[in-house]
Amino acid sequence: MKLRICCLAVALSACGGEPAPSPAEIRVEILIDGGSVYSGRKGDSLAVKDVGISGDRIVFVGDAVEAGVSAETVLDASGMIVSAGFIDPHTHSRAELISSDKNANLNYLYQGVTTAFNGNDGDGFVDIAAQRERLEANGMGTNTALYTGHGKLRRRVMGGEDRAASAEELEQMAELVRDAMRAGALGLSTGLFYAPGSFSDTEEVIVLARAAAEFGGVYDTHLRDESNYNIGVVASVEEAIEIGRAAGIAVHIAHIKALGVDVWGQSEAIIERIEAARSQGRQVTADQYPWRASGTHMRNALLPKHLLEGERNDYLERLRNAELSATDLAAVHENLRRRGGPDSLLVVVADDTSIVGLTLAEIATARETPPVETALDIIRRGPTRVASFNMNPQDIEAFMVRDWVMTSSDGTDGHPRKYASFPEKYRGYVIERKLLTVEEFLYRSSALTADTFGLPDRGRIENGKIADVIVIDPDAFAPTADFDNWNSLSTGVEHVIVNGQLTIREQTYTGVLAGKVLSKGSEP
């Protein structure tokens, strides 16, 4: 390695003696020297190469000594993997990106993530232009890309009412979708499991998705049901495919799973439906985080949806001032059963810190009250997030090996997925279980996502591509976060370059905020 760096410094083919004939010197700002490079092309293998960066672009990939390349900064990557930066298609990191102290998004940078999407689950903002301006003015450590969200569109036009949209309201929402797409939104996201998205019918969603399709957008959906709460997970996948067909839009299924004991094993039927649609030319993809536990609010896990009608916290007043009907109480019991019972719900965020880190079963035992009564009391006291251990390992693996499933985090406070999803997948499913090869993991974490969402300048190590590049130590790349210590930074990321600027160098954050808000169709 010393020899190579010496040669680079003087742009010769060998140190000492007369310089051998060589092409004209190529001068770059950053040279990543001697790493095992993954191009991002499906089927390619790791290969030892050098990567040169100038400005915000990759300008050289090959043998730097042979080509006569010299650099202002040389990063030794021997023994390490060099990849395009990971692209996380499902995060909830906007709060960090607009904050004054967490906007570096370090929990993602230390996973190798250089782009984090926001606005998923129907929660994307209506005014994309204003969000873009605020984010870029604040500065960001990672790139982001934004969805406009069905839930917020409904709240803007209809409040939180549990009813169908009128023709006038539907057109008003559709025009807001068009405005968002003109401002650079990725597409439309829905959270059909959550109020108020759950109050809509399929035709409403088709109309709004069609508006996004006019601009080449993507339809990203938290399915209406990932379990058997209402129409069932398989029927929900069929609904998503039908929305895509009727609207003429690419469909992306968020955090694909079979949630709850009643639907374990249904991954086979879900895969069959999706692959049948793909064989007919439909673009249907999905993302997945590598954990058995999902994360949500306790109210969303247990309460019937009609109790959540209205604005964000109207449910609190409703629950505090009236007893649940026998029907609703039975529904809560049933929802708890399908989630796996009180042992399966771990409280991870709550105003009452004394219950954080305890399961619903443990809290109920300590209070000497039945689990459902305990849960309702917790919900009445305010928003409480839970980790819900509801997935079967066989279903997780069945989805993971499909070549249309990419890596995501769905990162939320209290759950280690926010800090460790990418290294968790690498360590658990590449190194330990050997379910995926290193190259398959890298592809599903970068190029597949870039291609799916229309970001052609990212996701690959090639001349002319945007220089979002990571260097990771394959032996040290690992999660440190778990459910007892959910916000611990991952290890093994040696260097991170975002838009051509070093944001992590030798495992240390440089303080640079090089992130941009990416737009659908803005990339050449």
Secondary structure as the mmCIF struct_conf table of DSSP 4:
data_model
#
loop_
_struct_conf.conf_type_id
_struct_conf.id
_struct_conf.beg_label_comp_id
_struct_conf.beg_label_asym_id
_struct_conf.beg_label_seq_id
_struct_conf.end_label_comp_id
_struct_conf.end_label_asym_id
_struct_conf.end_label_seq_id
HELX_RH_AL_P HELX_RH_AL_P1 LYS A 2 VAL A 10
TURN_TY1_P TURN_TY1_P1 ALA A 11 ALA A 11
BEND BEND1 SER A 13 GLU A 18
HELX_LH_PP_P HELX_LH_PP_P1 PRO A 19 PRO A 21
HELX_LH_PP_P HELX_LH_PP_P2 PRO A 23 GLU A 25
STRN STRN1 ILE A 26 VAL A 37
BEND BEND2 GLY A 40 GLY A 40
TURN_TY1_P TURN_TY1_P2 LYS A 42 GLY A 43
STRN STRN2 ALA A 47 SER A 54
TURN_TY1_P TURN_TY1_P3 GLY A 55 ASP A 56
STRN STRN3 ARG A 57 GLY A 62
HELX_RH_AL_P HELX_RH_AL_P2 ALA A 64 ALA A 67
TURN_TY1_P TURN_TY1_P4 GLY A 68 GLY A 68
STRN STRN4 VAL A 69 ASP A 76
TURN_TY1_P TURN_TY1_P5 SER A 78 GLY A 79
BEND BEND3 MET A 80 MET A 80
STRN STRN5 ILE A 81 ALA A 84
HELX_LH_PP_P HELX_LH_PP_P3 GLY A 85 GLY A 85
STRN STRN6 PHE A 86 ASP A 88
BEND BEND4 PRO A 89 HIS A 90
STRN STRN7 THR A 91 THR A 91
HELX_RH_AL_P HELX_RH_AL_P3 ARG A 94 LEU A 97
TURN_TY1_P TURN_TY1_P6 ILE A 98 ILE A 98
BEND BEND5 SER A 99 LYS A 102
TURN_TY1_P TURN_TY1_P7 ASN A 103 ALA A 104
HELX_RH_AL_P HELX_RH_AL_P4 LEU A 106 LEU A 109
TURN_TY1_P TURN_TY1_P8 TYR A 110 GLY A 112
STRN STRN8 VAL A 113 ASN A 118
TURN_TY1_P TURN_TY1_P9 ASN A 120 ASP A 123
BEND BEND6 VAL A 126 VAL A 126
HELX_RH_AL_P HELX_RH_AL_P5 ILE A 128 ASN A 138
BEND BEND7 GLY A 141 THR A 142
STRN STRN9 ASN A 143 LEU A 146
STRN STRN10 THR A 148 GLY A 149
HELX_RH_AL_P HELX_RH_AL_P6 HIS A 150 MET A 158
TURN_TY1_P TURN_TY1_P10 GLY A 159 GLY A 160
BEND BEND8 ASP A 162 ARG A 163
HELX_LH_PP_P HELX_LH_PP_P4 ALA A 164 SER A 166
HELX_RH_AL_P HELX_RH_AL_P7 ALA A 167 ARG A 182
TURN_TY1_P TURN_TY1_P11 ALA A 183 GLY A 184
STRN STRN11 GLY A 187 GLY A 191
TURN_TY1_P TURN_TY1_P12 LEU A 192 PHE A 193
BEND BEND9 TYR A 194 TYR A 194
TURN_TY1_P TURN_TY1_P13 ALA A 195 PRO A 196
HELX_RH_3T_P HELX_RH_3T_P1 GLY A 197 PHE A 199
HELX_RH_AL_P HELX_RH_AL_P8 THR A 202 ALA A 213
TURN_TY1_P TURN_TY1_P14 GLU A 214 GLY A 216
STRN STRN12 VAL A 218 HIS A 222
BEND BEND10 ARG A 224 ARG A 224
BEND BEND11 GLU A 226 ILE A 231
HELX_RH_AL_P HELX_RH_AL_P9 VAL A 233 ALA A 247
TURN_TY1_P TURN_TY1_P15 GLY A 248 GLY A 248
STRN STRN13 ALA A 250 ILE A 253
TURN_TY1_P TURN_TY1_P16 ALA A 254 HIS A 255
BEND BEND12 GLY A 260 GLY A 260
HELX_RH_3T_P HELX_RH_3T_P2 VAL A 261 VAL A 263
TURN_TY1_P TURN_TY1_P17 TRP A 264 GLN A 266
HELX_RH_AL_P HELX_RH_AL_P10 SER A 267 SER A 279
TURN_TY1_P TURN_TY1_P18 GLN A 280 GLY A 281
STRN STRN14 VAL A 284 GLN A 288
BEND BEND13 PRO A 290 PRO A 290
BEND BEND14 ARG A 292 ARG A 292
STRN STRN15 ALA A 293 HIS A 297
HELX_RH_AL_P HELX_RH_AL_P11 MET A 298 LEU A 302
BEND BEND15 LEU A 303 LEU A 303
HELX_RH_3T_P HELX_RH_3T_P3 LYS A 305 LEU A 308
BEND BEND16 GLY A 310 GLU A 311
TURN_TY1_P TURN_TY1_P19 ARG A 312 ASN A 313
HELX_RH_AL_P HELX_RH_AL_P12 ASP A 314 ASN A 321
BEND BEND17 ALA A 322 ALA A 322
HELX_LH_PP_P HELX_LH_PP_P5 GLU A 323 SER A 325
HELX_RH_AL_P HELX_RH_AL_P13 ALA A 326 ARG A 338
TURN_TY1_P TURN_TY1_P20 ARG A 339 GLY A 340
HELX_RH_3T_P HELX_RH_3T_P4 PRO A 342 SER A 344
STRN STRN16 LEU A 345 VAL A 349
BEND BEND18 ASP A 351 ASP A 352
HELX_RH_3T_P HELX_RH_3T_P5 THR A 353 ILE A 355
TURN_TY1_P TURN_TY1_P21 VAL A 356 GLY A 357
STRN STRN17 THR A 359 THR A 359
HELX_RH_AL_P HELX_RH_AL_P14 LEU A 360 ARG A 367
TURN_TY1_P TURN_TY1_P22 GLU A 368 GLU A 368
BEND BEND19 THR A 369 THR A 369
HELX_RH_AL_P HELX_RH_AL_P15 PRO A 371 ARG A 380
TURN_TY1_P TURN_TY1_P23 ARG A 381 ARG A 381
BEND BEND20 GLY A 382 GLY A 382
STRN STRN18 ARG A 385 PHE A 389
HELX_RH_AL_P HELX_RH_AL_P16 PRO A 393 MET A 400
TURN_TY1_P TURN_TY1_P24 VAL A 401 VAL A 401
BEND BEND21 ARG A 402 ARG A 402
TURN_TY1_P TURN_TY1_P25 ASP A 403 TRP A 404
STRN STRN19 VAL A 405 THR A 407
STRN STRN20 GLY A 411 GLY A 411
TURN_TY1_P TURN_TY1_P26 ASP A 413 GLY A 414
BEND BEND22 HIS A 415 HIS A 415
TURN_TY1_P TURN_TY1_P27 PRO A 416 PRO A 416
HELX_RH_AL_P HELX_RH_AL_P17 ARG A 417 LYS A 425
HELX_RH_PI_P HELX_RH_PI_P1 TYR A 426 GLU A 432
BEND BEND23 ARG A 433 ARG A 433
BEND BEND24 LEU A 436 LEU A 436
HELX_RH_AL_P HELX_RH_AL_P18 VAL A 438 SER A 445
TURN_TY1_P TURN_TY1_P28 SER A 446 SER A 446
HELX_RH_AL_P HELX_RH_AL_P19 ALA A 447 THR A 452
TURN_TY1_P TURN_TY1_P29 PHE A 453 GLY A 454
TURN_TY1_P TURN_TY1_P30 PRO A 456 ASP A 457
BEND BEND25 ARG A 458 ARG A 460
BEND BEND26 GLU A 462 GLU A 462
TURN_TY1_P TURN_TY1_P31 ASN A 463 GLY A 464
BEND BEND27 LYS A 465 LYS A 465
STRN STRN21 ILE A 466 ILE A 466
STRN STRN22 VAL A 469 ILE A 472
TURN_TY1_P TURN_TY1_P32 PRO A 474 ALA A 476
STRN STRN23 ALA A 478 ALA A 478
BEND BEND28 PHE A 483 ASN A 485
TURN_TY1_P TURN_TY1_P33 TRP A 486 ASN A 487
HELX_LH_PP_P HELX_LH_PP_P6 SER A 488 SER A 490
STRN STRN24 THR A 491 THR A 491
STRN STRN25 VAL A 493 VAL A 498
TURN_TY1_P TURN_TY1_P34 ASN A 499 GLY A 500
STRN STRN26 GLN A 501 ARG A 505
TURN_TY1_P TURN_TY1_P35 GLU A 506 GLN A 507
STRN STRN27 THR A 508 TYR A 509
STRN STRN28 VAL A 517 LEU A 518
TURN_TY1_P TURN_TY1_P36 LYS A 520 SER A 522
#
